[in-house]
């Protein structure tokens, strides 16, 4: 059962993987409020793409839905910084769970 | 290991930035700082002259990215094998040229994606299959680069296997031109760091083992040697035999084996000497401390006895408490986590990425025998009345010879691995050594030592730089296993004699202190050379520096001919070496 808590755990595993590439002062905090996009985002484009793909893979391997996080960004799925679904780690988890429900 | 940060340059036809980030952040030594070439510009990067020299170049390419004929083969087009081989030769020559600009090159062997089935059941057919072609390309690359002592090829297939189903990342390829998942790069880092450490002379040289439940199953003190689990119709016993065989295999590449165990020595050696399934015997051991004392203290004493540094040591013990004790008390020693299941011991040992060395010499392969001979020497010391009488009884022969082509790998190894008796502790690759030693005003000799207990092989190096009335000893290097037999004085005798024959009236040696080369200073202080302030030592005038009476100096003709009046001949031999290398 993939709820938001489980989705966040998988997202944090992906964050660990990406943090291994980053200097200590640039690592992402494992918190629902950690911002990915916008002025407060700290990842460069390669690390951001890598994080989103890693999250997708971890969700898939855990039996979750196929979530097109990268597709969502590439197709301009976000609207504004405040409302975009991939703005923070927490909203990414909600987006994944919402995708699962839509597929169900 | 030196804590100096090494400069690394990445050359690739794909985006290798993620590997660079892991190399910088992973915490393993050596620490790296990274320079990335723009990906997709492999040949300009390999053939260009721009940029500062770096310590390591990592060349990781996809075969379809640099060998056009392979790209055609991957598209299942008919191809000309010879054309592919010519392209491989051109690529190898570009890498060889690159190897002249960087200290070391690590080339990742080519691999085909696991999810490309090629021609399926025909894929190993010569002239058709992709896998057949790829194997031939890798072999041709390895053979073409074999002559370049500073270029090494690493096999990436274990990285892909270990990374599992996420090894190939199609999405990262399409989104960022990164063909592999993070797991592949994470698995690559320990191998790359091991190669770097090995190239820099920091490979581990000694494995120190516990006995009970490590080298065999059970407690020998309780069961006697007949009761331990080793071999036989017992999968656990078989696993311990496999572990001992793996240890012997390490010995064949120059890694020494020592024992530190809490046991009664005579009980432990009953098992080692008598058990029919033992693969490691007393003669395979460089040394041991078997008693009821503190293991950390015993370990330190054993390493001192073997004239090694603690950073050369790996400690293996099934007991996590003992492992924690060593980690805390002797942090320079590598103490790997160890599996509970003996069936995993051999695989764990062989997967440790800490023994990589840039060359395996005959001296490496014979090292266990040399240490056994050294134990006999020490035993002889206890049987004679004085050190001088002991030295006399050894029958030490020192052979001096100009640097030859066949000695380059061993000489480079001595440059990069010898720490204690090393005047300047400069580190040189083969090509750097050839360049340096090829100058007309320089002299370079190798030093071989043997005595009645055995042949220690090539264990020392001396070099001189001549400048009119003054000559400077630049390199004065002697392996720790030959120290303390007055070989050092014989080497000074050679250097001073050669300098005087070349017209020098003042021979200087500038000691460059490091945390490890205190024994060199200690020798210089007792050598009879005059200390002229700071770290400079000097021999002035025409008086000879006497050869110790316990040492026989022998050479290609007689003991003088190795250096007396043959400097020009020495140069010509070196030029032969230079030209061929």
Interface residues (C-beta under 8 A of the other chain):
Chain A: X17 X18 X20 X21 X22 X23 X46 X49 X50 X53 X54 X56 X57 X61 X70
Chain B: X15 X17 X18 X21 X22 X24 X25 X26 X165 X166 X169 X171 X172 X175 X176 X178 X181 X182 X186
